[in-house]
Amino acid sequence: MAKKRKVRTGTKAAFVRNNAGLGTPELLALAEKQGVPLTAGYIYNIRAAEKAKQADGQTSQVTQASPAAPRVGSLDAQLRTLIIRVGLDRAEQIFGELKASLSRMG
């Protein structure tokens, strides 16, 4: 009797990326159901590579926005980047509104 082959679309890496919302055990179970040979280590490697790509993309955007902008990684650096993007006048207006709402709460 011939072995049944399941039809696969895309690659294993695409399968992992397309199911990013699932945890590793759930993804392994789904892959087994669909006949996609995966291991937990493979899933971790693909997800780590995706996170590294995203981090590189964020760093390059900050560098392009302002050559003097600090590296993303701390909240202060992220705040500075946002202030540059919205403009100092608008940022001061937002901070004023925030101060007013916080003073009403406390």
LINJOLIN-V810600 format. One record per backbone hydrogen bond with DSSP energy under -0.5 kcal/mol. NH is the residue of the N-H (numbers start at 1). CO is the residue of the C=O. E is the energy in kcal/mol with one decimal. If there is no record, write none. Layout:
nh | co | e
NH | CO | E
NH | CO | E
This chain:
nh | co | e
15 | 11 | -2.0
16 | 12 | -2.2
17 | 13 | -2.6
18 | 14 | -2.8
19 | 15 | -0.8
19 | 16 | -0.7
20 | 17 | -1.1
22 | 19 | -1.6
27 | 23 | -2.6
28 | 24 | -2.5
29 | 25 | -2.0
30 | 26 | -2.3
31 | 27 | -2.6
32 | 28 | -2.2
33 | 29 | -2.1
34 | 30 | -2.1
35 | 31 | -0.7
35 | 32 | -0.7
36 | 31 | -2.9
37 | 35 | -0.7
38 | 36 | -0.8
43 | 39 | -1.8
44 | 40 | -2.5
45 | 41 | -2.3
46 | 42 | -2.3
47 | 43 | -2.5
48 | 44 | -2.4
49 | 45 | -2.2
50 | 46 | -2.0
51 | 47 | -2.2
52 | 48 | -2.2
53 | 49 | -2.1
54 | 50 | -2.3
55 | 51 | -2.4
56 | 52 | -2.3
57 | 53 | -2.2
58 | 54 | -2.1
59 | 55 | -2.1
60 | 56 | -2.2
61 | 57 | -1.7
62 | 58 | -1.9
63 | 59 | -2.2
64 | 60 | -2.2
65 | 61 | -2.0
66 | 62 | -1.8
69 | 66 | -1.7
73 | 74 | -0.6
74 | 71 | -0.6
78 | 74 | -2.0
79 | 75 | -2.5
80 | 76 | -2.5
81 | 77 | -2.1
82 | 78 | -2.3
83 | 79 | -2.5
84 | 80 | -2.2
85 | 81 | -1.9
86 | 82 | -2.6
87 | 83 | -2.1
91 | 87 | -2.3
92 | 88 | -2.5
93 | 89 | -1.9
94 | 90 | -2.5
95 | 91 | -2.6
96 | 92 | -2.2
97 | 93 | -2.3
98 | 94 | -2.4
99 | 95 | -2.7
100 | 96 | -2.3
101 | 97 | -2.3
102 | 98 | -2.4
103 | 99 | -2.3
104 | 100 | -1.6
105 | 101 | -1.2
106 | 102 | -1.7
